[in-house]
Amino acid sequence: MEIQHTDDGKNGRFFMLADDTEQAFMTYVHAGPGKFIIDHTVVFLVTRVRAWVNNW
């Protein structure tokens, strides 16, 4: 798995890739110097199932 990050100075996004497929992401907006607000998180069902099976 690989975590990547994009940021355009106003909004940003962290996302997780596995096998060249996006597995999860988190988006945020800048809220001042050194601060940001996380406004959305998603973990796709296939990722949740894979984690559940691997921990069973």
C-alpha positions as CSV (number, residue, x, y, z in Angstrom):
1,M,0.0,0.0,0.0
2,E,1.1,3.5,-0.8
3,I,-0.2,6.8,0.7
4,Q,-0.1,9.8,-1.5
5,H,-0.9,13.5,-1.0
6,T,-2.0,16.4,-3.2
7,D,-2.5,20.0,-2.1
8,D,-3.4,23.1,-4.2
9,G,-2.9,25.6,-1.4
10,K,-6.6,25.8,-0.6
11,N,-7.7,22.1,-0.5
12,G,-5.8,18.9,0.0
13,R,-6.2,15.1,-0.3
14,F,-4.5,12.1,1.2
15,F,-5.3,8.8,-0.6
16,M,-4.2,5.2,-0.3
17,L,-3.4,3.0,-3.3
18,A,-3.0,-0.7,-3.4
19,D,-2.5,-2.5,-6.7
20,D,-2.9,0.8,-8.5
21,T,-6.5,1.1,-7.1
22,E,-7.6,3.8,-4.7
23,Q,-8.6,2.1,-1.4
24,A,-9.4,5.2,0.8
25,F,-9.1,8.9,0.9
26,M,-9.4,12.0,3.2
27,T,-10.0,15.5,2.0
28,Y,-9.4,18.8,3.9
29,V,-9.5,22.5,3.6
30,H,-6.9,25.0,4.9
31,A,-8.2,26.9,8.0
32,G,-5.3,29.3,8.7
33,P,-1.6,29.0,9.2
34,G,-0.7,25.5,10.3
35,K,-4.4,24.4,10.6
36,F,-6.8,22.4,8.4
37,I,-10.3,21.0,8.6
38,I,-10.9,17.4,7.5
39,D,-14.1,17.5,5.6
40,H,-14.5,14.0,4.2
41,T,-13.2,10.5,4.7
42,V,-13.9,7.4,2.7
43,V,-12.8,3.8,3.1
44,F,-14.1,1.7,0.2
45,L,-15.9,-1.5,1.1
46,V,-13.3,-3.8,-0.5
47,T,-10.7,-2.3,1.8
48,R,-12.8,-2.8,4.9
49,V,-13.6,-6.4,3.9
50,R,-9.9,-7.1,3.2
51,A,-8.9,-5.8,6.6
52,W,-11.7,-7.8,8.3
53,V,-10.6,-11.1,6.5
54,N,-6.9,-10.5,7.3
55,N,-7.6,-10.0,11.0
56,W,-10.1,-12.9,11.4
